[in-house]
Amino acid sequence: MTILDRYIVRQFLSTFFFGLLAFLMIFLIIDMMEKLDDFIDANVPAGTILQYYLWFTPEIVKLMTPVAMLLAALFVTGRLSNQNELAAIKSSGVSLYRILIPFLVVSFLVSGVSVYFNGWLVPFANQKKFAIERAHLHRSGVSFSRFNIFFQEERTRLVSINFYDSQARTATTVSVQEFADTNLTVLVRRYDARQMAWLEEGTEDSLHEGWVLLKGTFREFGAKQEGVLQSFDRLSIHSLRITPGDIEKKQQKPDEMDYTELKEFIENQQRSGQDVSRWQVDFHSKIAFPFASVIVVLFGVPFGSIRRRSGVAIDFGICVAVTFIYLAFMKTSHVFGYNGDVNPFLTAWLANLLFLILGIVNLLRVPK
């Protein structure tokens, strides 16, 4: 690494971290002003509010990292141009392409770190943040509930639930279908119940921990009385090994799941016959979005290398405009992927591919 590279990297990193901190503070202040009334109405302790914004910080850092990278590239290159340092560097035989290398190296390193940060640290923080929202903010609800839940429990059992309430640990309109181990197309028994409740071990109603079906019917196929419908008021189904925690985990938002959990969730939903386009887009976006930091550098350095009388004002305006257009295009393209109209992988990377092309065109058109 040359003296010039070290100089650029030092300036680039210091501006990047300053910009990231500034965006973080602005974002936190705006969000706090918006939600402060809700916290006060819910009598949330100050310590809990502090924890909420502590866990909210990684999500903001994830969103603002490409913006800070673009701002740093614009400001550093613009300062070199306005102070005639860029002209002196070019006059010594160093082209703009060579000047771009340290910017790209840093941006690739930041993107690599962001892949891990967005894939594991941010989902963990989001779990904590959403837990506080569910427990204290009335708009999120105290309990976790979902409609129309389908999942495969073990290899031979399918479970469908119309509505699940985590606070009461009950499910309504439940169907459990068990298939033959040797032939998964052969149905051997089926349970249908109005309600399913989880009973803790040692309670008055249960000696063993597990699920109990209430007011339902049972059919067994392949037996002497094949297909005969049998009614019951209460039936323990200890063979169903999934726990309330497992059900809640299966229904987490993609923002709460890391790469491994989201991949397993998608595979489970595929096995149960669900449309997984939306979750596949979110999965690939977890990897695609961090590399926006590389693409914005291709915009920032060429724009900043052109000397302007307006100074940093135009650079900041360009930063905001490019970021807004990129995010708007990304959100719009995701809609087509969610609907299954476009391949999920292509949807997640479409904004990056388009802006990469525009960035290269922008780089080619400026003086070298």
Secondary structure, 3 states (H helix, E strand, C coil): CCHHHHHHHHHHHHHHHHHHHHHHHHHHHHHHHHHHHHHHHCCCCHHHHHHHHHHHHHHHHHHHHHHHHHHHHHHHHHHHHHCCHHHHHHHCCCCHHHHHHHHHHHHHHHHHHHHHHHHHHHHHHHHHHHHHHHHHCCCCCCCCEEEEEEEEECCCEEEEEEEEECCCCEEEEEEEEEECCCCCCCEEEEEEEEEEEEECCCCCCCCCCEEEEEEEEEEECCCCCCCCCEEEEEEECCCCCCCHHHHHHHCCCHHHCCHHHHHHHHHHHHHCCCCCHHHHHHHHHHHHHHHHHHHHHHHHHHHHHCCCCCCHHHHHHHHHHHHHHHHHHHHHHHHHHHCCCCCHHHHHHHHHHHHHHHHHHHHHHCCC
